[in-house]
Amino acid sequence: AVLESATCAAAPESVEVANVEIGGTSIVLPDGGSDVASLRSLSHGGRDLLCVIPSTRWDVEQAAGDLASSPPEVRSRVRHGGFLRNAELFEHGFFSISAAEASAMDPQQRLVLEVAYEALHGAGARKASLLGDDTGVFLGIERPDWGILMMLGPASARQSVYAATGDTTSVAGGRLSFVLGLQGPCLSIDTACSSALAAMNTGALSIRAGECRSA
C-alpha cells in the first residue's frame, strides 16, 4: 500500500494550474519493506512476494478441503497469498480509539490510519499542526472482506456497536479525517484495481482547484 501526501507549490495568482509535488510517502510491503528503495528493488528485480498462507491467518488444509469438489487449479489457489507482517498489531491509543472499537475495525482501516499518518509525518506534519488543517483525504479502497468474516464469526462481533463503521469502506477515509481533525475534502474511492490512481488524481485536482492545500 502506498499513501502519499501532496503539497501545492506556491504560485502567483495569475498561474491557473499550480504545481503539485509529493510531500511524503509511506509504504508497507509483504516482505516487510517500508521505503521507496525497497519498492524500487522489488519492482526492478521482479521478486515474487507470495508465500504459503501463514497458519495464523487460516487453516490451509481445511480451506482446500472445503473445495474438494473443485478442479485442482482452484484448490491450489487457497494455499498462497501476499501477506503483510504484523498486520494484527495496532496502537489504538495513539489515535484515541478504544480497544473495543479497534477490535471491530477492518484491518484496512487500521492500516490507513498508520500509513497515512506516517506519510504526513514524513512531509513534516504533526498531530498538533494537523488539527483544524484543510488537508484533504482521498482514499483508494475496495473489497470489504472484513464484513463477510464478521458474519461468519461469533455473534458478539456482529452485535458490536462499532460493527457498522468497522467494515464500511465509505467510513475509512472519514476515520482518518476525524482522528486527526482534518477539515479538508474527504472521499473513499472504489474503482476496483484503479482505486489508488483515481484517489491520487482526485487529490491533485482538489489541490489545483483550491479546495485544499495538501492531500
Accessible surface in RSA format (square Angstrom, percent):
REM  Atomic radii and reference values for relative SASA: ProtOr
REM  Chains: A
REM  Algorithm: Lee & Richards
REM  Probe-radius: 1.40
REM  Slices: 20
REM RES _ NUM      All-atoms   Total-Side   Main-Chain    Non-polar    All polar
REM                ABS   REL    ABS   REL    ABS   REL    ABS   REL    ABS   REL
RES ALA A   1    74.10  68.1  35.96  55.5  38.15  86.8  51.13  72.0  22.98  60.9
RES VAL A   2    64.09  42.2  40.39  36.6  23.70  57.1  40.39  35.1  23.70  64.3
RES LEU A   3    36.63  20.4  33.19  23.7   3.43   8.6  36.63  25.7   0.00   0.0
RES GLU A   4    52.89  30.4  26.77  20.3  26.12  62.2   3.50   6.8  49.39  40.3
RES SER A   5     3.82   3.2   3.07   4.1   0.75   1.7   1.75   3.7   2.07   2.9
RES ALA A   6    14.43  13.3  14.43  22.3   0.00   0.0  14.43  20.3   0.00   0.0
RES THR A   7    42.39  30.2  42.39  43.0   0.00   0.0  37.99  51.0   4.40   6.7
RES CYS A   8    46.30  35.0  23.09  25.8  23.21  54.5   5.22  13.2  41.07  44.3
RES ALA A   9    36.67  33.7  26.98  41.6   9.69  22.0  35.27  49.7   1.40   3.7
RES ALA A  10   111.59 102.6  69.61 107.4  41.98  95.5  80.81 113.8  30.78  81.5
RES ALA A  11    47.42  43.6  14.57  22.5  32.84  74.7  18.65  26.3  28.77  76.2
RES PRO A  12    92.06  67.1  76.53  69.8  15.54  56.5  89.18  73.6   2.88  17.9
RES GLU A  13   182.75 104.9 145.75 110.3  37.00  88.1  67.66 130.9 115.09  94.0
RES SER A  14   100.25  84.7  65.67  87.6  34.58  79.7  58.67 124.9  41.59  58.3
RES VAL A  15    72.10  47.4  55.50  50.2  16.60  40.0  59.21  51.4  12.89  35.0
RES GLU A  16   165.16  94.8 132.26 100.1  32.91  78.3  53.48 103.4 111.69  91.2
RES VAL A  17    96.76  63.7  86.34  78.2  10.42  25.1  86.49  75.2  10.26  27.8
RES ALA A  18    16.82  15.5  15.21  23.5   1.61   3.7  15.48  21.8   1.34   3.6
RES ASN A  19   108.47  74.8 105.17 101.6   3.30   7.9  19.08  45.9  89.39  86.4
RES VAL A  20    40.36  26.6  10.87   9.8  29.49  71.1  10.91   9.5  29.45  79.9
RES GLU A  21    98.47  56.5  92.15  69.7   6.32  15.1  31.01  60.0  67.46  55.1
RES ILE A  22    92.58  52.7  66.26  49.4  26.32  63.4  66.26  47.7  26.32  71.4
RES GLY A  23    27.55  34.0   0.00   N/A  27.55  34.0  11.10  30.5  16.45  36.8
RES GLY A  24     8.60  10.6   0.00   N/A   8.60  10.6   8.54  23.4   0.05   0.1
RES THR A  25    49.29  35.1  30.85  31.3  18.44  43.9  15.15  20.3  34.15  51.6
RES SER A  26     4.95   4.2   0.19   0.3   4.76  11.0   4.76  10.1   0.19   0.3
RES ILE A  27     5.00   2.8   3.06   2.3   1.94   4.7   3.06   2.2   1.94   5.3
RES VAL A  28    37.41  24.6  36.50  33.0   0.91   2.2  36.76  31.9   0.66   1.8
RES LEU A  29    15.11   8.4  14.00  10.0   1.11   2.8  14.00   9.8   1.11   3.0
RES PRO A  30    36.29  26.5  28.12  25.6   8.17  29.7  28.32  23.4   7.98  49.6
RES ASP A  31    39.94  28.0  24.86  24.7  15.08  35.6  14.38  33.8  25.56  25.5
RES GLY A  32    42.82  52.8   0.00   N/A  42.82  52.8  18.25  50.1  24.58  55.0
RES GLY A  33    13.61  16.8   0.00   N/A  13.61  16.8  11.34  31.1   2.27   5.1
RES SER A  34    74.70  63.1  58.00  77.4  16.70  38.5  24.28  51.7  50.42  70.6
RES ASP A  35    71.73  50.2  66.93  66.6   4.80  11.3  32.13  75.6  39.60  39.5
RES VAL A  36    65.15  42.9  63.46  57.5   1.68   4.1  63.46  55.1   1.68   4.6
RES ALA A  37    61.64  56.7  54.15  83.6   7.49  17.0  55.18  77.7   6.46  17.1
RES SER A  38    30.56  25.8  23.72  31.7   6.84  15.8  11.08  23.6  19.48  27.3
RES LEU A  39    62.75  34.9  62.75  44.9   0.00   0.0  62.75  44.1   0.00   0.0
RES ARG A  40   126.47  53.1 120.93  61.6   5.53  13.2  43.08  58.9  83.39  50.5
RES SER A  41    70.00  59.2  57.89  77.3  12.11  27.9  32.25  68.7  37.75  52.9
RES LEU A  42    14.95   8.3  11.31   8.1   3.64   9.2  11.70   8.2   3.25   8.8
RES SER A  43    74.79  63.2  42.74  57.0  32.05  73.8  35.99  76.6  38.80  54.4
RES HIS A  44   149.58  81.8 111.92  77.8  37.66  96.3  72.45  74.7  77.14  89.8
RES GLY A  45    55.82  68.8   0.00   N/A  55.82  68.8  28.74  78.9  27.08  60.7
RES GLY A  46    64.72  79.8   0.00   N/A  64.72  79.8  35.35  97.0  29.36  65.8
RES ARG A  47   138.15  58.0 113.74  58.0  24.41  58.1  48.54  66.3  89.61  54.3
RES ASP A  48   110.50  77.4  81.06  80.7  29.44  69.6  42.36  99.7  68.14  68.0
RES LEU A  49    46.08  25.7  30.66  21.9  15.42  38.8  35.66  25.0  10.43  28.1
RES LEU A  50   108.27  60.3  88.36  63.2  19.91  50.1  88.54  62.2  19.73  53.1
RES CYS A  51    58.26  44.1  51.19  57.1   7.07  16.6  39.04  98.9  19.23  20.7
RES VAL A  52    95.34  62.7  84.44  76.4  10.90  26.3  84.44  73.4  10.90  29.6
RES ILE A  53     7.45   4.2   2.15   1.6   5.30  12.8   2.15   1.5   5.30  14.4
RES PRO A  54    47.84  34.9  37.65  34.3  10.19  37.1  47.84  39.5   0.00   0.0
RES SER A  55   106.08  89.6  77.72 103.7  28.36  65.3  49.23 104.8  56.85  79.6
RES THR A  56   124.70  88.7  87.69  88.9  37.01  88.2  85.35 114.6  39.35  59.5
RES ARG A  57    93.49  39.3  66.13  33.7  27.36  65.1  23.92  32.7  69.57  42.2
RES TRP A  58   116.15  46.6 108.07  52.3   8.09  19.0 113.78  60.7   2.38   3.9
RES ASP A  59    81.60  57.2  65.92  65.6  15.68  37.1  26.67  62.8  54.93  54.8
RES VAL A  60    19.54  12.9  16.35  14.8   3.19   7.7  16.35  14.2   3.19   8.6
RES GLU A  61   114.88  66.0 107.46  81.3   7.43  17.7  60.37 116.8  54.51  44.5
RES GLN A  62   116.67  65.2 105.96  77.4  10.72  25.5  36.14  76.9  80.54  61.1
RES ALA A  63    22.51  20.7  16.34  25.2   6.17  14.0  20.98  29.5   1.53   4.1
RES ALA A  64     8.98   8.3   7.66  11.8   1.31   3.0   7.96  11.2   1.01   2.7
RES GLY A  65    45.94  56.7   0.00   N/A  45.94  56.7  33.27  91.3  12.67  28.4
RES ASP A  66   109.63  76.8  75.84  75.5  33.79  79.9  31.03  73.0  78.60  78.4
RES LEU A  67    54.39  30.3  53.48  38.3   0.91   2.3  54.39  38.2   0.00   0.0
RES ALA A  68    73.00  67.1  52.82  81.5  20.18  45.9  55.14  77.6  17.86  47.3
RES SER A  69   118.10  99.8  76.03 101.5  42.07  96.9  56.53 120.4  61.57  86.3
RES SER A  70    25.74  21.7  18.96  25.3   6.78  15.6   5.12  10.9  20.61  28.9
RES PRO A  71    68.35  49.8  61.44  56.0   6.91  25.1  67.83  56.0   0.52   3.2
RES PRO A  72    88.88  64.8  84.36  76.9   4.52  16.4  85.59  70.7   3.29  20.5
RES GLU A  73   102.07  58.6  94.26  71.3   7.82  18.6  51.78 100.1  50.30  41.1
RES VAL A  74    45.74  30.1  45.19  40.9   0.55   1.3  45.19  39.3   0.55   1.5
RES ARG A  75    71.84  30.2  71.84  36.6   0.00   0.0  11.75  16.1  60.09  36.4
RES SER A  76    55.67  47.0  50.62  67.6   5.04  11.6  38.04  81.0  17.63  24.7
RES ARG A  77   166.97  70.1 144.93  73.9  22.04  52.5  62.89  85.9 104.08  63.1
RES VAL A  78    32.05  21.1  27.91  25.3   4.14  10.0  32.05  27.8   0.00   0.0
RES ARG A  79    78.54  33.0  78.54  40.0   0.00   0.0  22.68  31.0  55.87  33.9
RES HIS A  80    94.71  51.8  80.87  56.2  13.84  35.4  55.73  57.4  38.99  45.4
RES GLY A  81    16.09  19.8   0.00   N/A  16.09  19.8  16.09  44.2   0.00   0.0
RES GLY A  82    43.15  53.2   0.00   N/A  43.15  53.2   8.33  22.9  34.82  78.0
RES PHE A  83    30.77  15.4  22.71  14.1   8.06  21.0  24.71  15.0   6.06  17.4
RES LEU A  84    38.59  21.5  33.75  24.1   4.84  12.2  33.88  23.8   4.71  12.7
RES ARG A  85   162.05  68.0 139.35  71.0  22.70  54.0  51.53  70.4 110.52  67.0
RES ASN A  86    96.07  66.3  81.83  79.1  14.24  34.3   8.74  21.0  87.34  84.4
RES ALA A  87    21.01  19.3  13.91  21.5   7.10  16.2  17.66  24.9   3.35   8.9
RES GLU A  88   118.47  68.0  96.73  73.2  21.74  51.8  61.11 118.2  57.36  46.8
RES LEU A  89   110.62  61.6 103.07  73.7   7.55  19.0 105.11  73.8   5.51  14.8
RES PHE A  90    31.97  16.0   5.48   3.4  26.50  68.9   7.82   4.7  24.15  69.1
RES GLU A  91   121.22  69.6 115.60  87.5   5.63  13.4  49.38  95.5  71.85  58.7
RES HIS A  92    61.80  33.8  61.80  43.0   0.00   0.0  40.08  41.3  21.72  25.3
RES GLY A  93    44.80  55.2   0.00   N/A  44.80  55.2  28.14  77.2  16.66  37.3
RES PHE A  94    82.29  41.2  70.09  43.4  12.21  31.8  79.83  48.4   2.46   7.0
RES PHE A  95    11.06   5.5   7.25   4.5   3.81   9.9   9.76   5.9   1.30   3.7
RES SER A  96   105.46  89.1  67.58  90.2  37.88  87.3  46.02  98.0  59.44  83.3
RES ILE A  97    10.27   5.8   5.27   3.9   5.01  12.1   7.27   5.2   3.00   8.1
RES SER A  98    55.66  47.0  41.00  54.7  14.65  33.7  50.18 106.9   5.48   7.7
RES ALA A  99    63.10  58.0  53.76  83.0   9.35  21.3  54.83  77.2   8.27  21.9
RES ALA A 100    61.88  56.9  49.09  75.8  12.79  29.1  57.44  80.9   4.44  11.8
RES GLU A 101    35.46  20.4  35.46  26.8   0.00   0.0   0.38   0.7  35.09  28.6
RES ALA A 102     9.99   9.2   9.03  13.9   0.97   2.2   9.29  13.1   0.71   1.9
RES SER A 103    81.40  68.8  55.07  73.5  26.33  60.7  49.72 105.9  31.68  44.4
RES ALA A 104    10.93  10.0   6.01   9.3   4.92  11.2   8.96  12.6   1.96   5.2
RES MET A 105     0.20   0.1   0.20   0.1   0.00   0.0   0.20   0.2   0.00   0.0
RES ASP A 106     8.66   6.1   8.66   8.6   0.00   0.0   0.54   1.3   8.12   8.1
RES PRO A 107    37.82  27.6  37.49  34.2   0.33   1.2  37.54  31.0   0.28   1.8
RES GLN A 108    58.13  32.5  56.01  40.9   2.12   5.1  32.01  68.1  26.12  19.8
RES GLN A 109     3.79   2.1   2.99   2.2   0.80   1.9   2.14   4.5   1.65   1.3
RES ARG A 110    25.45  10.7  25.45  13.0   0.00   0.0   5.03   6.9  20.42  12.4
RES LEU A 111    38.16  21.2  37.86  27.1   0.30   0.8  38.16  26.8   0.00   0.0
RES VAL A 112    11.57   7.6  11.03  10.0   0.54   1.3  11.57  10.1   0.00   0.0
RES LEU A 113     0.26   0.1   0.26   0.2   0.00   0.0   0.26   0.2   0.00   0.0
RES GLU A 114    58.87  33.8  49.99  37.8   8.88  21.2  26.93  52.1  31.94  26.1
RES VAL A 115     3.36   2.2   3.23   2.9   0.12   0.3   3.36   2.9   0.00   0.0
RES ALA A 116     6.74   6.2   5.35   8.3   1.39   3.2   6.38   9.0   0.36   1.0
RES TYR A 117    26.50  12.4  26.50  15.1   0.00   0.0  18.39  13.8   8.11  10.0
RES GLU A 118    95.02  54.6  90.24  68.3   4.78  11.4  32.70  63.2  62.32  50.9
RES ALA A 119     2.40   2.2   2.40   3.7   0.00   0.0   2.40   3.4   0.00   0.0
RES LEU A 120    13.98   7.8  13.98  10.0   0.00   0.0  13.98   9.8   0.00   0.0
RES HIS A 121    76.96  42.1  73.32  51.0   3.64   9.3  40.61  41.9  36.35  42.3
RES GLY A 122    56.76  70.0   0.00   N/A  56.76  70.0  27.93  76.7  28.83  64.6
RES ALA A 123    40.59  37.3   5.77   8.9  34.82  79.2  10.41  14.7  30.19  80.0
RES GLY A 124    55.09  67.9   0.00   N/A  55.09  67.9  29.11  79.9  25.97  58.2
RES ALA A 125    19.42  17.9  14.65  22.6   4.77  10.8  18.98  26.7   0.44   1.2
RES ARG A 126   109.27  45.9 109.26  55.7   0.01   0.0  50.04  68.4  59.23  35.9
RES LYS A 127    72.79  35.5  66.40  40.7   6.39  15.2  45.74  41.2  27.05  28.8
RES ALA A 128    93.36  85.8  65.31 100.8  28.05  63.8  75.51 106.3  17.85  47.3
RES SER A 129    72.57  61.3  46.81  62.5  25.76  59.3  54.37 115.8  18.20  25.5
RES LEU A 130     6.38   3.6   6.38   4.6   0.00   0.0   6.38   4.5   0.00   0.0
RES LEU A 131   133.55  74.4 114.16  81.7  19.39  48.8 114.16  80.2  19.39  52.2
RES GLY A 132    48.27  59.5   0.00   N/A  48.27  59.5  24.39  66.9  23.88  53.5
RES ASP A 133    34.67  24.3  27.66  27.5   7.01  16.6   8.81  20.7  25.86  25.8
RES ASP A 134    43.03  30.1  41.87  41.7   1.16   2.7  26.59  62.6  16.44  16.4
RES THR A 135     4.38   3.1   4.14   4.2   0.24   0.6   1.89   2.5   2.48   3.8
RES GLY A 136     1.93   2.4   0.00   N/A   1.93   2.4   0.00   0.0   1.93   4.3
RES VAL A 137    10.45   6.9   7.52   6.8   2.93   7.1  10.45   9.1   0.00   0.0
RES PHE A 138    28.23  14.1   6.65   4.1  21.58  56.2   6.65   4.0  21.58  61.8
RES LEU A 139     9.04   5.0   8.50   6.1   0.54   1.4   9.04   6.3   0.00   0.0
RES GLY A 140    25.96  32.0   0.00   N/A  25.96  32.0   0.33   0.9  25.63  57.4
RES ILE A 141    12.93   7.4   7.04   5.2   5.89  14.2  12.93   9.3   0.00   0.0
RES GLU A 142    46.59  26.8  43.55  33.0   3.04   7.2  15.24  29.5  31.35  25.6
RES ARG A 143   164.04  68.9 152.58  77.8  11.46  27.3  44.73  61.1 119.31  72.3
RES PRO A 144    63.63  46.4  60.01  54.7   3.62  13.1  60.42  49.9   3.21  19.9
RES ASP A 145    80.31  56.3  79.58  79.2   0.73   1.7  26.94  63.4  53.37  53.2
RES TRP A 146    44.78  18.0  41.82  20.2   2.96   6.9  42.33  22.6   2.45   4.0
RES GLY A 147    12.59  15.5   0.00   N/A  12.59  15.5  11.38  31.2   1.21   2.7
RES ILE A 148   109.92  62.6 107.11  79.8   2.81   6.8 109.34  78.7   0.58   1.6
RES LEU A 149    99.48  55.4  94.78  67.8   4.70  11.8  94.78  66.6   4.70  12.6
RES MET A 150    39.54  20.5  39.54  26.2   0.00   0.0  35.16  29.9   4.38   5.8
RES MET A 151   130.35  67.5 116.94  77.4  13.40  31.9  92.37  78.5  37.97  50.3
RES LEU A 152   142.95  79.6 109.10  78.1  33.85  85.1 112.99  79.4  29.97  80.6
RES GLY A 153    23.59  29.1   0.00   N/A  23.59  29.1  16.49  45.3   7.10  15.9
RES PRO A 154    92.16  67.2  79.16  72.2  13.01  47.3  91.38  75.4   0.78   4.9
RES ALA A 155    46.01  42.3  38.61  59.6   7.40  16.8  38.61  54.4   7.40  19.6
RES SER A 156    82.86  70.0  66.46  88.7  16.40  37.8  51.86 110.4  31.00  43.4
RES ALA A 157    26.23  24.1  15.14  23.4  11.09  25.2  24.52  34.5   1.70   4.5
RES ARG A 158    96.05  40.3  74.80  38.1  21.24  50.6  19.77  27.0  76.28  46.2
RES GLN A 159   141.42  79.1 112.26  82.0  29.17  69.4  46.54  99.1  94.88  72.0
RES SER A 160    36.08  30.5  18.54  24.7  17.54  40.4  23.11  49.2  12.96  18.2
RES VAL A 161   131.73  86.7  97.66  88.4  34.07  82.1 106.32  92.4  25.41  68.9
RES TYR A 162    68.26  31.9  67.95  38.7   0.31   0.8  32.38  24.3  35.88  44.2
RES ALA A 163    25.50  23.4  20.08  31.0   5.41  12.3  23.41  33.0   2.09   5.5
RES ALA A 164    77.47  71.2  61.77  95.3  15.70  35.7  72.65 102.3   4.81  12.8
RES THR A 165    56.89  40.5  56.60  57.4   0.28   0.7  52.99  71.2   3.89   5.9
RES GLY A 166     0.17   0.2   0.00   N/A   0.17   0.2   0.17   0.5   0.00   0.0
RES ASP A 167    43.71  30.6  36.16  36.0   7.56  17.9   4.15   9.8  39.56  39.5
RES THR A 168    48.83  34.7  44.80  45.4   4.03   9.6  35.94  48.3  12.89  19.5
RES THR A 169    34.34  24.4  30.80  31.2   3.54   8.4   5.65   7.6  28.69  43.4
RES SER A 170    79.22  66.9  60.16  80.3  19.06  43.9  47.71 101.6  31.50  44.1
RES VAL A 171    43.94  28.9  39.14  35.4   4.80  11.6  43.92  38.2   0.02   0.1
RES ALA A 172     0.85   0.8   0.00   0.0   0.85   1.9   0.00   0.0   0.85   2.3
RES GLY A 173     0.07   0.1   0.00   N/A   0.07   0.1   0.07   0.2   0.00   0.0
RES GLY A 174    29.57  36.5   0.00   N/A  29.57  36.5  25.07  68.8   4.50  10.1
RES ARG A 175    20.34   8.5  15.01   7.7   5.33  12.7   9.53  13.0  10.80   6.5
RES LEU A 176     8.12   4.5   8.12   5.8   0.00   0.0   8.12   5.7   0.00   0.0
RES SER A 177    12.69  10.7  11.76  15.7   0.93   2.1  11.69  24.9   1.01   1.4
RES PHE A 178   170.39  85.2 150.92  93.5  19.47  50.7 158.61  96.2  11.78  33.7
RES VAL A 179    33.16  21.8   5.49   5.0  27.68  66.7  10.29   8.9  22.87  62.0
RES LEU A 180     4.89   2.7   0.38   0.3   4.51  11.3   3.63   2.5   1.26   3.4
RES GLY A 181    11.51  14.2   0.00   N/A  11.51  14.2  11.51  31.6   0.00   0.0
RES LEU A 182    10.49   5.8   0.26   0.2  10.23  25.7   0.26   0.2  10.23  27.5
RES GLN A 183   128.32  71.8  97.12  71.0  31.20  74.3  31.96  68.0  96.36  73.1
RES GLY A 184    14.76  18.2   0.00   N/A  14.76  18.2   3.79  10.4  10.97  24.6
RES PRO A 185    41.17  30.0  26.80  24.4  14.37  52.2  39.84  32.9   1.33   8.3
RES CYS A 186    48.67  36.8  23.42  26.1  25.25  59.3  16.69  42.3  31.98  34.5
RES LEU A 187    84.66  47.2  81.33  58.2   3.33   8.4  84.66  59.5   0.00   0.0
RES SER A 188    38.48  32.5   4.81   6.4  33.67  77.6   4.83  10.3  33.65  47.1
RES ILE A 189    26.96  15.3  24.21  18.0   2.75   6.6  26.96  19.4   0.00   0.0
RES ASP A 190    88.70  62.1  59.26  59.0  29.44  69.6  21.96  51.7  66.74  66.6
RES THR A 191    64.82  46.1  47.34  48.0  17.48  41.6  57.07  76.7   7.75  11.7
RES ALA A 192    55.04  50.6  50.86  78.5   4.17   9.5  51.24  72.2   3.79  10.1
RES CYS A 193   131.91  99.8  96.18 107.3  35.73  84.0  41.95 106.3  89.96  97.0
RES SER A 194    52.08  44.0  49.04  65.4   3.04   7.0  37.51  79.9  14.57  20.4
RES SER A 195     6.83   5.8   6.78   9.0   0.05   0.1   6.78  14.4   0.05   0.1
RES ALA A 196    60.01  55.2  55.88  86.2   4.13   9.4  57.88  81.5   2.13   5.6
RES LEU A 197   133.18  74.2 128.91  92.2   4.27  10.7 129.56  91.0   3.62   9.7
RES ALA A 198    27.28  25.1  18.79  29.0   8.49  19.3  26.49  37.3   0.79   2.1
RES ALA A 199     3.98   3.7   3.35   5.2   0.63   1.4   3.66   5.2   0.32   0.9
RES MET A 200    91.01  47.1  78.10  51.7  12.91  30.7  66.40  56.5  24.62  32.6
RES ASN A 201    87.54  60.4  81.13  78.4   6.40  15.4  22.46  54.1  65.08  62.9
RES THR A 202    40.51  28.8  40.03  40.6   0.49   1.2  24.52  32.9  16.00  24.2
RES GLY A 203     3.92   4.8   0.00   N/A   3.92   4.8   3.92  10.7   0.00   0.0
RES ALA A 204    21.53  19.8  20.05  30.9   1.47   3.4  20.12  28.3   1.41   3.7
RES LEU A 205    98.72  55.0  94.94  67.9   3.78   9.5  95.22  66.9   3.49   9.4
RES SER A 206     4.83   4.1   2.01   2.7   2.82   6.5   4.51   9.6   0.32   0.5
RES ILE A 207     5.29   3.0   0.01   0.0   5.29  12.7   0.01   0.0   5.29  14.3
RES ARG A 208   100.07  42.0  79.32  40.4  20.76  49.4  19.94  27.3  80.13  48.6
RES ALA A 209    73.18  67.3  33.62  51.9  39.57  90.0  45.46  64.0  27.72  73.4
RES GLY A 210    64.41  79.4   0.00   N/A  64.41  79.4  32.41  88.9  32.01  71.7
RES GLU A 211   106.36  61.1  81.33  61.5  25.03  59.6  32.87  63.6  73.49  60.0
RES CYS A 212     3.84   2.9   0.00   0.0   3.84   9.0   1.70   4.3   2.15   2.3
RES ARG A 213   159.05  66.8 155.97  79.5   3.08   7.3  75.39 103.0  83.65  50.7
RES SER A 214    17.29  14.6  17.29  23.1   0.00   0.0   8.78  18.7   8.51  11.9
RES ALA A 215    18.52  17.0   4.34   6.7  14.18  32.3  17.45  24.6   1.07   2.8
END  Absolute sums over single chains surface
CHAIN  1 A    12512.0       9629.3       2882.6       7463.8       5048.2
END  Absolute sums over all chains
TOTAL         12512.0       9629.3       2882.6       7463.8       5048.2
